[in-house]
Amino acid sequence: MTTPTMDKMLKAYVDAAAIERMKCGRPEKGTVKNTKQGVKRFVRWMNERRLKNGYDYKDLEDGFPLVSVVKPALIHKYLADLLKGGTRPITAMTYIYQLRQLFSRWVRPYYEDHGWKVPMFPSFGKKPMAPRYSRPSREMLAKVKDWYRSMPIDQLWFVTTMMLEFAMRNGDIMRLSRRNFVEREGRIYLNYTPNKTVHSSARTVKWPVHPEIWNKIQTLMEGDQLPTLDDDIFIRLNQKMRDMGFNGPKGAYELRKICVDHVYQKFGAEMAVSISGDDIKTITYYYADPAQPNIGDIRVTDLI
């Protein structure tokens, strides 16, 4: 058994990921992209250390470094330097987990086929989680409502509608086609499977489209074609949300959260699951705020 360089290991990982994706649909291309970024970021950091200590710069393609250098002390130092450089703790841990994907259990048989001895990645406990959802103030929600109602019917309105009224993610909106709007018994339904959960729950969303919303969407269509979109539309939407006081890293995503939370408040967890395509645990952690009940005085004995 030999010790590979991280460059060779990364190439083997990419090839193995393509094979596994054909077999079972995972890992997704986005995961592979994140792994590449995580490895290259780590190698850049190692080179910065080399230069500080008077050594030459060595690129990943130069056979640097050997994977045997990945030991707990070095990873702890890497994490400490990320935090010292101003990286948010949750972001720093995400970088660590991107690097760790190169050492995943599923890819190890492929490394063994190459005759490589690959160490286990240092343990860092659970993957970091984003903070629990906290419902925006009434004032901020009123701003969103007033802005939305005053929007002209254009591509920005369409994207905003699909997030605020249907809790869709950016990528799913970009993949939408006329086929995702189906008619049943005289009503139009949005019918799609969220890409994020297609390989886990594979839960299909089927949600009624309000007739007024459908009429507006139809004014944007050319024949059976939905409006043409590009990534810039989400940049504009993110900026608009920040202008209204939503200062998180994904401003537009707050619209999805607002949608799910309000369906959760009005119709309960089951309907929130239906519109989002996520499970109840995910709903109550990331998209709904059960800590803020919206009911008045109540006695359970009155409900019996």
C-alpha positions in Angstrom: 0.0 0.0 0.0 1.3 3.5 -0.9 0.4 6.9 0.4 -1.2 9.1 -2.3 -0.9 12.8 -2.8 -4.1 14.8 -2.4 -4.1 15.7 -6.1 -4.2 12.0 -7.1 -6.8 11.3 -4.4 -9.0 14.2 -5.6 -8.9 12.9 -9.2 -9.9 9.4 -8.0 -12.7 10.9 -5.9 -14.1 12.7 -8.9 -14.0 9.6 -11.0 -15.6 7.5 -8.3 -18.3 10.1 -7.7 -19.3 9.9 -11.4 -19.6 6.1 -11.1 -21.6 6.2 -7.9 -23.9 8.9 -9.3 -24.8 6.5 -12.2 -25.5 3.7 -9.7 -27.5 5.5 -7.0 -27.8 9.2 -7.9 -25.2 10.4 -5.3 -23.0 12.3 -4.6 -24.5 15.1 -6.5 -22.4 17.4 -8.8 -22.7 20.2 -6.2 -21.2 18.0 -3.5 -18.2 17.1 -5.8 -17.8 20.8 -6.6 -17.7 21.7 -2.9 -15.2 18.9 -2.2 -12.9 20.3 -4.8 -13.2 23.8 -3.3 -12.6 22.4 0.2 -9.4 20.6 -0.9 -8.0 23.6 -2.9 -8.8 26.0 0.0 -6.9 23.7 2.4 -3.9 23.4 0.0 -3.8 27.2 -0.4 -3.6 27.5 3.4 -0.8 25.0 3.6 1.1 27.0 1.0 0.7 30.2 3.0 2.3 28.4 5.9 5.1 27.2 3.7 5.8 30.7 2.4 5.9 32.1 5.9 8.4 29.5 6.9 10.7 30.2 3.9 9.7 27.2 1.7 8.7 27.4 -2.0 5.1 27.5 -3.1 3.9 24.0 -4.3 0.7 23.6 -6.3 -1.8 20.8 -5.9 -0.8 19.5 -9.3 2.9 19.3 -8.2 2.1 16.3 -6.0 1.6 18.3 -2.9 0.8 17.4 -0.2 0.8 13.8 0.8 -2.4 12.8 2.4 -0.5 11.6 5.4 -0.2 15.2 6.6 -3.9 15.3 7.4 -3.7 14.8 11.1 -5.7 16.2 14.0 -3.2 18.8 15.0 -2.9 20.2 11.5 -6.7 20.4 11.0 -7.1 22.1 14.4 -4.5 24.7 13.3 -6.4 25.1 10.0 -9.7 25.7 11.8 -8.0 28.1 14.3 -6.5 30.2 11.4 -9.9 30.3 9.6 -11.5 31.7 12.7 -8.6 34.1 13.4 -9.0 35.4 9.8 -12.6 36.4 10.4 -14.4 33.4 9.0 -17.7 32.7 10.8 -17.6 29.5 12.9 -20.4 27.8 10.9 -18.6 28.7 7.7 -15.3 27.5 9.0 -16.8 24.1 10.0 -18.4 23.9 6.6 -14.9 24.2 5.0 -13.7 21.4 7.2 -16.6 19.2 6.2 -16.0 19.9 2.5 -12.4 18.7 3.0 -13.6 15.7 4.9 -15.8 14.5 2.0 -12.5 13.5 0.3 -12.2 10.8 3.0 -15.8 9.5 2.9 -16.6 5.9 3.6 -18.2 5.3 0.2 -15.0 6.2 -1.7 -12.5 4.2 0.3 -13.0 1.0 -1.8 -12.0 3.0 -4.8 -8.8 4.2 -3.1 -8.0 0.6 -2.1 -8.3 -0.4 -5.7 -5.5 2.0 -6.4 -3.4 0.4 -3.7 -3.5 3.5 -1.5 -3.4 3.7 2.3 -5.6 6.6 3.3 -5.9 7.7 7.0 -9.3 8.4 8.6 -10.2 12.1 8.8 -10.1 13.6 12.3 -13.4 13.5 14.1 -15.2 16.8 14.6 -18.5 15.7 16.0 -21.8 16.7 14.3 -22.0 18.8 11.2 -22.7 22.5 12.0 -26.3 23.5 11.7 -27.7 26.9 10.8 -29.6 28.7 13.6 -33.2 27.9 14.3 -35.7 30.0 12.3 -37.0 33.1 14.1 -40.1 34.7 12.7 -39.6 38.3 11.4 -41.3 41.2 13.1 -44.7 42.3 12.0 -43.2 45.4 10.6 -40.8 43.5 8.4 -43.5 41.1 7.2 -45.7 44.2 6.3 -42.8 45.6 4.2 -42.6 42.3 2.3 -46.4 42.2 1.7 -46.6 45.9 0.6 -43.6 45.5 -1.7 -45.0 42.3 -3.3 -48.4 43.7 -3.9 -46.9 46.7 -5.7 -44.6 44.7 -8.0 -45.1 44.9 -11.8 -45.8 41.5 -13.4 -42.4 40.6 -14.7 -39.6 38.0 -14.2 -38.8 39.3 -10.7 -42.4 39.0 -9.7 -42.5 35.4 -11.0 -39.5 34.4 -9.0 -40.7 36.2 -5.9 -44.1 34.5 -6.3 -42.7 31.0 -6.6 -40.7 31.5 -3.4 -43.3 33.5 -1.3 -46.5 31.7 -2.5 -45.0 28.2 -3.1 -41.8 27.9 -1.0 -39.7 26.9 -3.9 -35.9 26.9 -3.9 -33.8 28.8 -6.5 -32.7 25.8 -8.4 -36.2 24.3 -8.6 -37.6 27.6 -10.0 -34.9 27.5 -12.7 -35.9 24.0 -13.6 -39.7 24.8 -13.8 -41.6 24.2 -17.0 -45.2 24.3 -18.1 -45.4 20.6 -17.4 -45.1 21.4 -13.7 -48.5 23.1 -13.7 -51.2 20.5 -14.0 -54.9 20.7 -14.2 -57.1 18.5 -12.1 -60.9 18.8 -11.8 -60.8 22.4 -13.1 -58.0 23.6 -10.8 -54.3 24.2 -11.5 -51.7 22.6 -9.3 -48.0 23.1 -9.0 -46.5 19.6 -9.2 -42.8 18.9 -8.8 -40.2 17.0 -6.8 -37.7 19.3 -4.9 -34.2 18.5 -6.2 -32.7 18.7 -2.7 -34.8 15.8 -1.4 -35.2 13.7 -4.6 -32.8 11.1 -3.4 -34.0 11.0 0.2 -37.7 11.3 0.7 -38.5 12.0 -3.0 -41.7 13.6 -1.7 -43.6 15.3 -4.6 -45.1 18.7 -4.0 -48.6 19.2 -5.3 -50.0 22.5 -4.3 -53.0 24.5 -5.6 -52.3 27.6 -7.6 -54.7 30.5 -6.8 -56.6 31.4 -10.0 -55.5 35.1 -9.8 -51.8 34.0 -9.5 -52.2 31.6 -12.5 -53.7 34.3 -14.6 -50.7 36.6 -13.9 -48.3 33.8 -14.7 -50.0 33.2 -18.0 -49.5 36.8 -19.0 -45.7 36.2 -18.8 -45.8 33.0 -20.9 -45.0 32.7 -24.6 -47.1 29.9 -25.8 -46.3 27.0 -23.4 -43.0 28.6 -22.3 -42.5 30.0 -18.8 -40.5 33.3 -18.5 -36.8 33.0 -19.2 -34.7 33.4 -16.1 -31.0 33.7 -15.2 -29.1 33.8 -11.9 -29.0 37.6 -11.9 -32.7 37.7 -11.0 -31.9 36.1 -7.7 -29.1 38.6 -7.1 -31.6 41.4 -7.6 -34.1 39.6 -5.3 -31.4 39.1 -2.6 -30.6 42.8 -2.7 -34.2 43.8 -2.4 -34.7 41.6 0.6 -31.6 43.1 2.3 -33.0 46.6 1.6 -36.0 45.6 3.6 -33.8 44.5 6.5 -33.2 40.7 5.9 -29.5 40.6 6.4 -28.8 36.8 6.3 -26.5 35.3 3.7 -29.5 34.2 1.6 -31.9 37.2 1.6 -34.2 35.7 -1.1 -34.5 32.4 0.9 -36.3 34.3 3.6 -39.4 34.3 1.3 -39.4 30.5 1.3 -39.2 30.6 5.1 -42.0 33.1 5.4 -44.2 30.9 3.2 -43.6 27.7 5.1 -44.0 29.4 8.5 -47.3 30.9 7.6 -48.7 27.7 6.2 -47.5 26.0 9.4 -49.2 28.6 11.5 -52.5 28.5 9.7 -52.8 24.8 8.6 -50.4 22.9 10.8 -47.2 20.8 10.2 -48.8 18.4 7.7 -49.6 21.2 5.2 -46.2 22.8 5.8 -44.7 19.5 4.8 -46.9 19.4 1.7 -45.9 22.7 0.4 -42.2 22.5 1.2 -41.4 18.8 0.4 -39.4 18.6 3.6 -40.0 16.4 6.7 -41.5 17.7 9.9 -38.2 17.9 11.8 -36.7 20.1 9.1 -39.8 22.3 8.9 -39.9 23.0 12.7 -36.1 23.7 12.8 -35.4 25.7 9.7 -38.7 27.2 8.4 -41.2 27.5 11.2 -41.1 29.2 14.6 -43.3 27.1 17.0 -41.9 29.1 19.9 -44.2 31.9 18.8 -47.7 30.6 18.9 -50.3 32.7 17.1 -53.4 31.8 19.0 -55.2 33.7 21.7 -56.6 32.5 25.0 -57.3 28.8 24.9 -58.4 26.0 27.2 -57.8 22.5 26.0 -60.9 21.3 27.8 -63.0 23.5 25.5 -61.6 21.5 22.6 -62.6 18.1 24.0 
